[in-house]
Amino acid sequence: MSKKNAYIRKGSISSENIAFYKQNGYLIAADLLSGNEITELKKETAAIFRGERGYVDGMLAVDGVESDDDILKKYVAIHFPHKISSVIYNYLSHPKIVHVLTNIISPNVKCMQSMLFVKGPGKAGQAWHQDEFYIPTRDRSLIGVWIAIDDASIENGCLWIIPGRPGYLMRRVNNHSDEYADVDSIDVSKYGSAGPVPVEVAKGSVVFFDGYTLHSSKRNKTTGCFRTALVNHYMSAESMLPWDQDGKLPATEDLRDIVMVAGEDPYAWKGVVDANKPYLRPEVLKIKTKL
């Protein structure tokens, strides 16, 4: 299947795009968000990490003369920023994003997580992984939506993807590469050097990828460029969500800390809860691993 079908043109998803996603596990929508929207997200990112949207455990005191860049260099990411930012919350249901989601997941879509990455100069990336390993769905409908707030290049640590979804969750092994902050990874050597594809995109572009799709990001090797990205996770509303937030919450058959973004919620009778709290991502990440 032609790689040109990986690209959504002018925000309008085609049958060829849908077929490509089902086979390869990802799609790219260039310039899906406007310049004004990206400016808004950029400003909101600085406000969040300045503590202007509420204190998050571990945030450092802000010197009044520090620039936004100086502040952002102290952090890697914040999980669940939509819990404290109405701007981030509103972007969960961005109409152009929801249009794609309802065509490749279900007419009924819910969001369960947001993550705001501010990978500054020198910061390590994420090792090879599959999101479904961390966020289990019952119908394999998990999808990540990766919004580029800065231009993402190989030099500043763009997303990398291996096309073609494995039909299972692959074994985690020790990570020995200083490209990544994680203690574990997936051995992707069987795919060869031509397997991984760098996803270099301009700010405003959005990458959609399946929960079983292998992906990673390398270290930001620049001296003055950030690679800021808002990453939200969605799934079909028909599926329950047996997610304990990496052991932070009690085990459950259906975590109801969700935001409906399209259609109807067949489990609305259960109500919703506010279980997850925003937290800062540590420099070295060790999640769900015994390695």
Secondary structure as UniProt FT lines:
FT   HELIX           3..6
FT   STRAND          7..9
FT   TURN            10..11
FT   HELIX           15..24
FT   STRAND          26..29
FT   TURN            30..31
FT   HELIX           35..49
FT   TURN            50..53
FT   TURN            57..58
FT   TURN            64..65
FT   HELIX           68..72
FT   TURN            73..74
FT   STRAND          77..79
FT   HELIX           81..83
FT   HELIX           86..91
FT   TURN            92..93
FT   HELIX           95..104
FT   STRAND          109..119
FT   TURN            121..122
FT   HELIX           131..134
FT   STRAND          143..148
FT   TURN            154..157
FT   STRAND          159..162
FT   STRAND          173..174
FT   TURN            178..179
FT   STRAND          184..185
FT   HELIX           189..191
FT   TURN            193..194
FT   STRAND          197..199
FT   TURN            203..204
FT   STRAND          206..210
FT   TURN            211..212
FT   STRAND          214..217
FT   STRAND          227..236
FT   TURN            237..238
FT   TURN            245..248
FT   STRAND          259..262
FT   TURN            266..267
FT   HELIX           268..270
FT   STRAND          279..280
//
